[in-house]
Amino acid sequence: MNKNKNFTPDWTDKPPKPGTARSIFKWGAPDGFKHPNHRLYEAIKEKFGMDDGDFRKKIYEGNEPVSCSTGIRLETRQIERFKEIVGPDNVSVSDYDRVRYSTGKTMEEAMKLRQGVAVEVNDLVVHPRSKTDIQMIVSFCNQEKIPVYVYGGGSSVTKGLQCIKGGVTLVMSTHMNRVLSFNETNQTITVESGIMGPAYESILNNAPEKLDAEYRYTGGHFPQSFQYSSVGGWIVTLGSGQASSYYGDMYDIVLSQEYITPTGDFRTLDFPGTATGPKVNDIMKGSEGTFGVLVNATLKIFKYRPENRRRFTFIFPTWEAAVDASREIIQGEFGKPAVFRISDPEETDLALKMYGIEGTPISRLISYKGYRPMRRCLCIGTAEGEKNFTKNVKKQIKKICRKYGAMYLSGYPVKNWEHGRYLDPYIREDLNDFGIISDTLETGVTWDNLHRLHQSVREYIKKRPRTVCMTHASHFYPQGTNLYFIFIARMNNIDEYLEFQEGIIDQIEKNGGSLSHHHGVGKMIGPWMERHIGTKQMNILKALKKHFDPNNIMNPGGTLGIDIEIR
């Protein structure tokens, strides 16, 4: 085994060349990178039985130009009609654009692009400029029975963007990213669905200058994909941000929506509460483009007071203690933390390496106090809001954590986490370059079933030799939480990967977890939907589909499991 302590793999640190597969599957900014640090690199070699020699040559880098083997299936007259609607500069039939806007960020899609395997692509890419453009496009597509897919930020990890039936992809973020109205009295804002996370948050943070507001605001929604996802994408996939335990999931934040559907357009009402029957607004949340195109939405906003943020970190002696303390905290009725996250022992072990804690005085103190590796569990969090509120929330959390044997570690690790919280996905490409996959699946779970689900899924994943399974809970409710499984394995065969992934989804569903907590369903999880929610509820979704989209042009091919054969 190579013992060269000075060896560092040739991690890719140059932006991908334009037009290449890597420029599509690479996460985030073209010039954005985060490489494994030395401690993490050493841990990776140990976990997978590798040495420096295994990291001297990359495989399947994806630096070849993108080409599309699927011909354009639209007629010339149809393409010309799209050009008439949005202008020729907003229509593309290039191979690169067709593949780019038909591809999300699943591991399957990345592996296929790296290996030059064909992906399901659209026939045409269209960048609508306004609601009127979309009305004309949807009407024409319904008349011609042309499938319509919608692209926001491209961060889908459920194959939500694949164009199974060809057709057109509408790219919303190019033009449809404006603020339509702002109501400080009601603390609401109405924006077009294509506005991206950073732009949306910047406008709110700087509301006095940009919106003539009295106060600064926040949207309160910070998924890990925040920098590369759109507000519309958050809504239609029922997203949840890292501070959701305080601000709520996107389901809670959205007050009103406007949709263009093949059978007509409508806007839901923005009352904070009504008793006028089942809410169509709720029906449309999480619809993933299967009923129509979301063009704008009205959302709740919150006072932006970062100066009042209180950070805290604890180390628990066991996973059971961390879970019990978390349940007591979230059911305590003294106020909820914003960020709150507990890592199981395996994730804690790697997290201490990733966030630069291992080897520091804090790390030595943890060990000295008897918190043992592969048993101890890390907890990080913040309290946000009015200063006396945040002070009390942190005080109460400290009291409960100590009751369950936790040691307080200051707010320093949280600051480290905040600094890099959107960067962790960048490591995926480094690992993939050397034949290591890193992927995630997440689920919602009630408190009384948490340990059974966690143990069963871990047992399945760990049956595969030399496979990492890290788990954390990061979205909390009085009735339960989520479990976010990160699995890492040395694997470069697509069929092997898909079989392994399907087995994990099976284990989640069979052991009482939801199929998804905040990633959505897409076409990846669609095959399990009827088994999960039952035929009666599935028939309701199908009836809604028939009402809004009788010709099945909206995101067809298995999204939500509505139009596929059930396994």
C-alpha positions as CSV (number, residue, x, y, z in Angstrom):
1,M,0.0,0.0,0.0
2,N,1.3,3.5,-0.9
3,K,2.6,5.3,2.2
4,N,3.4,8.6,0.6
5,K,1.9,11.1,3.1
6,N,2.5,14.0,0.7
7,F,0.4,12.6,-2.1
8,T,-2.7,14.5,-3.0
9,P,-5.0,13.3,-5.8
10,D,-5.3,15.4,-8.9
11,W,-8.7,16.8,-7.9
12,T,-10.3,18.7,-10.8
13,D,-10.1,22.4,-10.1
14,K,-10.7,24.0,-13.5
15,P,-14.1,24.9,-14.8
16,P,-15.5,22.4,-17.3
17,K,-15.1,23.3,-21.0
18,P,-18.3,24.7,-22.5
19,G,-20.3,22.1,-24.4
20,T,-19.1,19.1,-22.4
21,A,-21.0,16.6,-20.4
22,R,-19.1,17.7,-17.2
23,S,-20.5,21.2,-17.6
24,I,-24.0,19.7,-17.3
25,F,-23.5,17.1,-14.5
26,K,-21.1,19.2,-12.4
27,W,-22.8,20.7,-9.3
28,G,-23.1,24.4,-8.8
29,A,-20.8,27.1,-10.2
30,P,-18.5,26.2,-13.0
31,D,-15.6,27.5,-11.0
32,G,-16.8,26.2,-7.6
33,F,-15.0,23.3,-5.9
34,K,-14.7,21.7,-2.5
35,H,-12.1,18.9,-2.3
36,P,-11.8,16.3,0.5
37,N,-9.4,17.5,3.1
38,H,-6.5,15.2,4.2
39,R,-8.3,13.6,7.0
40,L,-11.4,12.8,4.9
41,Y,-9.2,11.5,2.1
42,E,-7.4,9.1,4.5
43,A,-10.8,8.0,5.8
44,I,-12.1,7.3,2.3
45,K,-9.1,5.1,1.5
46,E,-9.6,3.2,4.7
47,K,-13.4,2.7,4.2
48,F,-13.0,1.5,0.6
49,G,-9.8,-0.5,0.8
50,M,-8.0,1.8,-1.6
51,D,-4.6,3.4,-1.7
52,D,-3.0,6.3,-3.4
53,G,-2.5,4.3,-6.5
54,D,-6.3,4.1,-6.9
55,F,-6.4,7.9,-7.0
56,R,-3.7,8.4,-9.7
57,K,-6.0,7.9,-12.7
58,K,-9.5,9.2,-13.2
59,I,-12.3,7.3,-15.0
60,Y,-15.2,8.6,-17.0
61,E,-14.4,12.3,-16.5
62,G,-17.1,13.5,-19.0
63,N,-14.9,16.0,-20.8
64,E,-16.2,15.0,-24.2
65,P,-18.5,17.3,-26.2
66,V,-22.2,16.6,-25.7
67,S,-24.0,15.0,-28.7
68,C,-27.6,13.9,-28.9
69,S,-28.5,10.7,-30.7
70,T,-32.2,11.4,-30.5
71,G,-33.5,13.3,-33.6
72,I,-35.9,16.2,-33.3
73,R,-39.4,14.9,-33.5
74,L,-41.3,18.2,-34.0
75,E,-42.3,19.5,-37.4
76,T,-40.7,22.6,-38.9
77,R,-44.0,24.5,-38.7
78,Q,-44.3,23.7,-35.0
79,I,-40.8,25.0,-34.3
80,E,-41.6,28.1,-36.2
81,R,-44.7,28.7,-34.1
82,F,-42.6,28.6,-30.9
83,K,-40.3,31.2,-32.5
84,E,-43.2,33.4,-33.3
85,I,-44.4,33.2,-29.7
86,V,-41.2,33.9,-27.8
87,G,-38.8,35.2,-30.6
88,P,-36.1,33.2,-32.3
89,D,-33.4,34.1,-29.7
90,N,-35.5,32.2,-27.1
91,V,-35.7,28.9,-28.9
92,S,-32.9,26.4,-29.2
93,V,-32.5,23.0,-30.9
94,S,-28.8,22.6,-30.2
95,D,-27.7,19.1,-28.9
96,Y,-26.1,20.7,-25.9
97,D,-29.2,22.7,-24.8
98,R,-31.5,19.8,-25.4
99,V,-29.4,17.6,-23.1
100,R,-28.7,20.3,-20.5
101,Y,-32.3,21.2,-20.0
102,S,-33.5,17.6,-19.9
103,T,-31.0,16.7,-17.1
104,G,-31.1,17.1,-13.3
105,K,-28.6,16.1,-10.7
106,T,-29.4,12.5,-9.9
107,M,-26.4,10.1,-9.7
108,E,-28.0,8.0,-12.5
109,E,-28.0,11.0,-14.8
110,A,-24.4,11.9,-13.9
111,M,-23.2,8.3,-14.5
112,K,-24.9,8.1,-17.8
113,L,-23.5,11.5,-19.0
114,R,-20.0,10.4,-17.9
115,Q,-20.2,7.2,-19.8
116,G,-21.9,8.6,-22.9
117,V,-25.1,6.7,-22.4
118,A,-28.2,8.3,-24.0
119,V,-30.5,10.3,-21.7
120,E,-34.2,11.1,-22.4
121,V,-34.2,14.5,-24.0
122,N,-36.6,17.2,-25.3
123,D,-36.9,18.2,-28.9
124,L,-36.9,21.9,-28.2
125,V,-35.8,24.4,-25.5
126,V,-38.0,27.5,-25.0
127,H,-37.3,30.5,-22.7
128,P,-40.7,32.1,-22.1
129,R,-40.7,35.8,-21.3
130,S,-44.1,36.2,-19.6
131,K,-47.3,34.7,-18.5
132,T,-48.8,35.5,-21.9
133,D,-46.0,33.5,-23.6
134,I,-46.8,30.5,-21.5
135,Q,-50.5,30.8,-22.1
136,M,-49.9,30.7,-25.8
137,I,-47.3,27.9,-25.6
138,V,-49.5,25.6,-23.4
139,S,-52.5,26.2,-25.6
140,F,-50.6,25.4,-28.8
141,C,-49.0,22.3,-27.2
142,N,-52.4,21.1,-26.1
143,Q,-53.8,21.5,-29.5
144,E,-50.8,19.7,-31.1
145,K,-50.4,17.2,-28.3
146,I,-46.8,18.2,-27.7
147,P,-45.4,17.3,-24.2
148,V,-44.4,20.2,-22.0
149,Y,-41.7,20.0,-19.3
150,V,-40.6,22.8,-16.9
151,Y,-37.0,23.7,-15.9
152,G,-36.3,26.0,-12.9
153,G,-32.8,25.7,-11.6
154,G,-32.0,22.2,-12.7
155,S,-31.3,20.8,-9.2
156,S,-33.8,17.9,-9.3
157,V,-32.6,14.7,-7.7
158,T,-35.6,12.6,-8.7
159,K,-35.4,12.6,-12.5
160,G,-38.0,15.4,-12.5
161,L,-36.6,17.0,-15.7
162,Q,-36.3,13.9,-17.9
163,C,-38.3,14.4,-21.1
164,I,-39.5,10.8,-21.5
165,K,-41.9,11.7,-24.3
166,G,-39.8,14.4,-26.1
167,G,-41.6,17.7,-26.6
168,V,-40.5,21.1,-25.3
169,T,-38.8,22.3,-22.1
170,L,-39.7,25.7,-20.7
171,V,-36.8,27.3,-19.0
172,M,-38.4,29.7,-16.4
173,S,-35.3,31.3,-14.8
174,T,-34.1,33.1,-17.9
175,H,-36.8,35.8,-18.0
176,M,-39.5,35.0,-15.5
177,N,-37.6,36.1,-12.4
178,R,-39.3,39.3,-11.4
179,V,-41.0,40.6,-8.2
180,L,-44.6,41.3,-9.1
181,S,-45.8,42.9,-5.8
182,F,-44.7,43.5,-2.2
183,N,-47.0,44.0,0.7
184,E,-45.3,44.9,3.9
185,T,-48.6,45.3,5.8
186,N,-49.4,41.6,5.2
187,Q,-45.7,40.5,5.1
188,T,-46.1,38.9,1.7
189,I,-44.3,39.1,-1.6
190,T,-45.4,37.9,-5.0
191,V,-42.7,36.7,-7.4
192,E,-42.5,34.9,-10.7
193,S,-41.6,31.2,-10.4
194,G,-38.3,31.4,-12.2
195,I,-36.6,33.6,-9.6
196,M,-33.5,31.9,-8.1
197,G,-32.9,31.5,-4.4
198,P,-30.0,33.9,-4.0
199,A,-31.7,36.7,-6.0
200,Y,-35.0,36.2,-4.0
201,E,-33.2,36.3,-0.6
202,S,-31.1,39.3,-1.6
203,I,-34.1,41.3,-2.6
204,L,-35.7,40.5,0.8
205,N,-32.6,41.1,2.8
206,N,-32.3,44.5,1.2
207,A,-36.0,45.4,1.1
208,P,-35.5,49.0,2.4
209,E,-33.4,49.8,-0.6
210,K,-35.0,47.5,-3.2
211,L,-38.7,47.5,-2.2
212,D,-38.9,50.8,-0.2
213,A,-39.7,48.8,2.9
214,E,-39.3,49.7,6.6
215,Y,-37.7,46.4,7.6
216,R,-35.3,43.8,6.2
217,Y,-36.8,40.4,5.5
218,T,-36.0,36.8,4.8
219,G,-37.8,34.0,2.9
220,G,-36.7,31.5,5.6
221,H,-36.1,28.8,3.0
222,F,-32.6,27.5,2.6
223,P,-32.3,24.0,1.0
224,Q,-28.8,22.8,0.2
225,S,-29.7,23.5,-3.4
226,F,-30.5,27.1,-2.4
227,Q,-27.9,28.7,-4.8
228,Y,-29.1,26.7,-7.8
229,S,-32.8,26.3,-7.4
230,S,-35.8,28.4,-8.1
231,V,-38.8,29.5,-6.0
232,G,-41.1,27.7,-8.3
233,G,-39.1,24.5,-8.0
234,W,-39.3,24.7,-4.2
235,I,-43.1,24.9,-4.4
236,V,-43.8,22.2,-6.9
237,T,-41.6,19.7,-5.2
238,L,-42.7,20.5,-1.6
239,G,-39.2,21.5,-0.6
240,S,-37.9,22.1,2.9
241,G,-35.0,24.4,3.9
242,Q,-32.3,23.9,6.5
243,A,-34.2,26.3,8.9
244,S,-37.6,24.7,8.4
245,S,-38.1,23.7,12.0
246,Y,-38.7,27.4,12.7
247,Y,-39.9,29.0,9.4
248,G,-41.8,26.0,8.1
249,D,-41.6,23.9,4.9
250,M,-42.4,25.4,1.6
251,Y,-45.9,23.9,2.0
252,D,-46.4,26.3,5.0
253,I,-44.8,29.4,3.3
254,V,-46.9,29.5,0.1
255,L,-50.1,31.5,0.4
256,S,-51.3,31.7,-3.2
257,Q,-50.3,30.4,-6.7
258,E,-51.1,31.1,-10.3
259,Y,-51.2,28.3,-12.9
260,I,-51.5,28.0,-16.6
261,T,-53.1,24.6,-17.4
262,P,-54.3,23.0,-20.7
263,T,-57.9,23.5,-19.6
264,G,-57.6,27.0,-18.3
265,D,-55.8,29.4,-16.0
266,F,-56.5,30.3,-12.4
267,R,-55.0,31.9,-9.3
268,T,-55.8,30.7,-5.8
269,L,-56.8,33.1,-3.0
270,D,-54.2,34.5,-0.6
271,F,-56.2,34.6,2.6
272,P,-54.2,33.4,5.6
273,G,-57.1,31.1,6.5
274,T,-60.5,30.1,5.1
275,A,-63.3,27.6,5.6
276,T,-64.4,27.3,2.0
277,G,-63.9,23.6,1.4
278,P,-60.8,21.8,0.3
279,K,-58.1,24.2,-0.8
280,V,-57.0,24.0,-4.5
281,N,-53.9,25.9,-3.4
282,D,-52.9,22.9,-1.3
283,I,-53.6,20.5,-4.2
284,M,-51.2,22.3,-6.5
285,K,-48.3,22.3,-4.1
286,G,-46.1,19.4,-4.9
287,S,-47.8,18.8,-8.3
288,E,-44.4,18.8,-10.1
289,G,-45.7,20.2,-13.3
290,T,-48.2,17.4,-14.0
291,F,-51.3,19.7,-13.8
292,G,-49.9,22.9,-15.3
293,V,-47.2,25.6,-15.3
294,L,-46.7,27.6,-12.1
295,V,-46.1,31.2,-13.2
296,N,-46.0,33.1,-9.9
297,A,-46.7,32.7,-6.2
298,T,-47.4,34.8,-3.1
299,L,-45.3,33.8,-0.1
300,K,-45.0,34.7,3.5
301,I,-41.9,36.6,4.5
302,F,-40.2,37.1,7.9
303,K,-38.1,39.8,9.7
304,Y,-34.4,39.4,8.9
305,R,-32.5,39.7,12.2
306,P,-29.2,37.9,11.8
307,E,-27.7,39.8,14.7
308,N,-30.0,37.9,17.1
309,R,-29.0,34.4,15.8
310,R,-27.8,32.1,18.6
311,R,-25.6,29.1,17.6
312,F,-25.1,25.9,19.5
313,T,-23.3,22.6,19.2
314,F,-23.6,19.5,21.4
315,I,-22.1,16.1,21.4
316,F,-24.4,13.3,22.7
317,P,-23.2,10.0,24.1
318,T,-25.6,7.9,21.9
319,W,-28.0,8.2,19.0
320,E,-30.9,7.3,21.3
321,A,-30.0,10.2,23.6
322,A,-29.8,12.6,20.7
323,V,-33.3,11.5,19.4
324,D,-34.9,11.7,22.8
325,A,-33.6,15.1,23.5
326,S,-34.6,16.4,20.1
327,R,-38.2,15.1,20.6
328,E,-38.4,16.9,24.0
329,I,-37.0,20.1,22.5
330,I,-39.4,20.2,19.6
331,Q,-42.4,19.3,21.8
332,G,-41.3,21.8,24.5
333,E,-43.6,24.6,23.4
334,F,-41.0,27.3,24.3
335,G,-40.3,28.1,20.7
336,K,-38.5,26.1,18.0
337,P,-34.9,26.3,16.8
338,A,-34.4,27.3,13.2
339,V,-31.5,25.0,12.1
340,F,-31.5,21.8,14.1
341,R,-29.6,18.8,13.0
342,I,-28.6,15.5,14.7
343,S,-26.1,13.2,13.0
344,D,-25.9,9.5,13.8
345,P,-22.6,7.9,14.8
346,E,-21.3,7.1,11.3
347,E,-22.1,10.6,10.0
348,T,-20.7,12.2,13.2
349,D,-17.4,10.4,12.6
350,L,-17.0,11.8,9.1
351,A,-18.5,15.2,10.0
352,L,-15.8,15.8,12.7
353,K,-13.3,15.3,9.8
354,M,-15.1,17.3,7.2
355,Y,-15.7,20.3,9.4
356,G,-12.2,20.5,10.8
357,I,-13.0,19.4,14.3
358,E,-11.0,16.2,14.5
359,G,-7.5,16.8,15.8
360,T,-8.4,20.1,17.5
361,P,-8.6,20.8,21.3
362,I,-12.3,20.4,21.0
363,S,-11.9,16.9,19.6
364,R,-9.5,15.9,22.3
365,L,-11.8,17.2,25.0
366,I,-14.7,15.2,23.5
367,S,-12.7,12.0,23.8
368,Y,-11.4,12.9,27.2
369,K,-14.9,13.3,28.5
370,G,-15.8,9.8,27.3
371,Y,-17.8,10.4,24.1
372,R,-16.7,7.4,22.2
373,P,-16.2,7.2,18.4
374,M,-19.0,5.4,16.5
375,R,-21.4,5.9,19.4
376,R,-21.3,9.7,20.0
377,C,-23.6,12.0,18.0
378,L,-23.2,15.5,16.9
379,C,-26.0,18.1,17.1
380,I,-25.7,21.6,15.5
381,G,-28.3,24.3,15.4
382,T,-29.4,27.9,15.6
383,A,-32.2,30.0,17.1
384,E,-33.6,32.9,15.1
385,G,-36.1,35.7,15.7
386,E,-36.5,38.4,18.3
387,K,-33.4,38.6,20.6
388,N,-35.2,37.6,23.9
389,F,-36.9,34.7,22.0
390,T,-33.6,33.4,20.7
391,K,-31.9,33.7,24.0
392,N,-34.7,31.7,25.7
393,V,-34.7,29.0,23.0
394,K,-31.0,28.4,23.3
395,K,-31.3,28.3,27.1
396,Q,-34.0,25.7,27.1
397,I,-32.2,23.6,24.5
398,K,-29.1,23.6,26.6
399,K,-31.0,22.5,29.6
400,I,-32.6,19.6,27.8
401,C,-29.4,18.5,26.1
402,R,-27.5,18.3,29.4
403,K,-30.4,16.3,30.8
404,Y,-29.6,13.6,28.2
405,G,-25.9,13.6,28.8
406,A,-24.8,16.0,26.0
407,M,-21.7,18.3,26.3
408,Y,-21.9,21.8,24.9
409,L,-19.3,22.6,22.3
410,S,-19.9,26.3,21.7
411,G,-21.2,27.8,18.4
412,Y,-17.8,27.5,16.6
413,P,-18.7,24.2,14.7
414,V,-21.9,25.8,13.5
415,K,-20.0,28.7,12.0
416,N,-17.8,26.2,10.1
417,W,-20.9,24.4,8.9
418,E,-22.5,27.7,7.8
419,H,-19.4,28.7,5.9
420,G,-19.5,25.5,3.8
421,R,-23.1,24.3,4.0
422,Y,-23.8,24.8,0.3
423,L,-20.4,23.4,-0.8
424,D,-20.6,19.8,0.4
425,P,-22.2,18.5,-2.9
426,Y,-19.1,19.7,-4.8
427,I,-17.2,16.8,-3.3
428,R,-19.4,14.3,-5.3
429,E,-17.6,15.0,-8.6
430,D,-14.2,14.4,-7.0
431,L,-15.3,11.0,-5.7
432,N,-17.1,10.1,-9.0
433,D,-13.8,10.8,-10.9
434,F,-12.3,7.8,-9.2
435,G,-15.3,5.4,-9.3
436,I,-16.9,6.3,-6.0
437,I,-20.6,7.2,-5.9
438,S,-22.2,9.4,-3.3
439,D,-26.0,9.8,-3.2
440,T,-28.9,10.5,-0.9
441,L,-32.4,9.4,-0.2
442,E,-34.6,11.0,2.5
443,T,-37.9,10.2,4.2
444,G,-40.4,11.5,6.7
445,V,-41.0,9.4,9.9
446,T,-42.9,9.6,13.1
447,W,-41.1,9.5,16.4
448,D,-42.4,6.0,17.4
449,N,-41.0,4.5,14.2
450,L,-37.7,6.3,13.9
451,H,-35.4,3.7,15.3
452,R,-36.9,0.8,13.4
453,L,-36.7,2.7,10.1
454,H,-33.1,4.0,10.7
455,Q,-31.9,0.5,11.7
456,S,-33.6,-1.3,8.9
457,V,-32.3,1.0,6.1
458,R,-28.8,1.0,7.6
459,E,-28.7,-2.8,7.8
460,Y,-29.7,-3.0,4.1
461,I,-27.0,-0.5,3.0
462,K,-24.3,-2.0,5.2
463,K,-24.9,-5.5,3.9
464,R,-23.0,-4.3,0.8
465,P,-19.3,-4.6,1.8
466,R,-17.3,-1.4,2.3
467,T,-20.3,0.9,2.0
468,V,-20.8,4.1,4.0
469,C,-24.2,5.0,5.4
470,M,-24.4,8.4,7.1
471,T,-27.7,9.6,8.5
472,H,-29.0,12.8,10.0
473,A,-32.4,14.3,11.0
474,S,-32.7,18.0,10.1
475,H,-36.4,18.9,9.8
476,F,-38.4,18.6,13.0
477,Y,-42.0,18.5,14.0
478,P,-43.8,17.7,17.3
479,Q,-45.0,14.4,15.6
480,G,-41.7,13.3,14.0
481,T,-38.8,14.3,11.8
482,N,-37.0,13.3,8.7
483,L,-34.1,10.9,8.1
484,Y,-31.6,11.8,5.4
485,F,-29.5,8.9,4.3
486,I,-26.2,9.5,2.5
487,F,-24.7,6.4,1.0
488,I,-21.2,6.2,-0.5
489,A,-19.8,3.2,-2.3
490,R,-17.1,2.2,-4.8
491,M,-19.3,1.6,-7.8
492,N,-19.3,2.6,-11.5
493,N,-21.8,0.1,-13.0
494,I,-25.1,1.9,-13.7
495,D,-27.2,-1.3,-13.4
496,E,-25.6,-2.2,-10.1
497,Y,-26.2,1.3,-8.8
498,L,-29.9,1.3,-9.8
499,E,-30.6,-2.1,-8.2
500,F,-28.9,-0.8,-5.0
501,Q,-30.9,2.4,-5.0
502,E,-34.2,0.7,-5.6
503,G,-33.5,-1.6,-2.7
504,I,-33.0,1.3,-0.4
505,I,-36.3,2.9,-1.5
506,D,-38.0,-0.4,-0.9
507,Q,-36.6,-0.6,2.6
508,I,-37.8,2.9,3.3
509,E,-41.3,2.2,2.1
510,K,-41.6,-1.2,3.7
511,N,-40.4,0.1,7.1
512,G,-43.0,2.9,7.4
513,G,-41.1,5.9,6.0
514,S,-42.6,8.4,3.5
515,L,-41.2,8.0,-0.1
516,S,-39.8,11.5,0.1
517,H,-39.6,14.2,2.7
518,H,-38.4,17.2,0.6
519,H,-36.9,16.1,-2.7
520,G,-40.2,15.4,-4.4
521,V,-41.2,12.3,-6.4
522,G,-40.3,12.9,-10.0
523,K,-40.0,9.8,-12.2
524,M,-37.5,8.1,-10.0
525,I,-39.9,7.4,-7.1
526,G,-43.1,7.3,-9.2
527,P,-43.2,3.5,-9.4
528,W,-43.7,3.2,-5.7
529,M,-46.5,5.8,-5.4
530,E,-49.6,3.7,-5.6
531,R,-48.2,1.1,-3.3
532,H,-47.4,3.9,-0.8
533,I,-50.5,6.0,-0.8
534,G,-53.0,3.4,-1.9
535,T,-55.2,3.0,-5.0
536,K,-58.0,5.3,-3.7
537,Q,-55.7,8.2,-3.3
538,M,-53.8,7.5,-6.5
539,N,-57.2,7.6,-8.3
540,I,-57.8,11.1,-6.9
541,L,-54.5,12.3,-8.4
542,K,-55.3,10.7,-11.7
543,A,-58.7,12.3,-11.7
544,L,-57.1,15.7,-11.1
545,K,-54.7,15.0,-13.9
546,K,-57.5,14.2,-16.3
547,H,-59.3,17.4,-15.3
548,F,-56.3,19.8,-15.7
549,D,-54.5,17.9,-18.5
550,P,-56.8,15.5,-20.5
551,N,-54.2,15.0,-23.3
552,N,-51.4,14.2,-20.8
553,I,-49.0,16.8,-22.2
554,M,-47.8,18.1,-18.8
555,N,-44.6,16.4,-17.6
556,P,-45.7,12.9,-18.9
557,G,-43.7,9.8,-18.5
558,G,-44.1,8.7,-14.9
559,T,-44.0,11.9,-12.7
560,L,-45.8,11.2,-9.4
561,G,-46.5,7.7,-10.8
562,I,-49.6,9.0,-12.5
563,D,-49.1,7.6,-16.0
564,I,-47.0,4.5,-15.6
565,E,-47.5,0.9,-15.0
566,I,-47.4,0.0,-11.3
567,R,-44.7,-2.5,-10.3
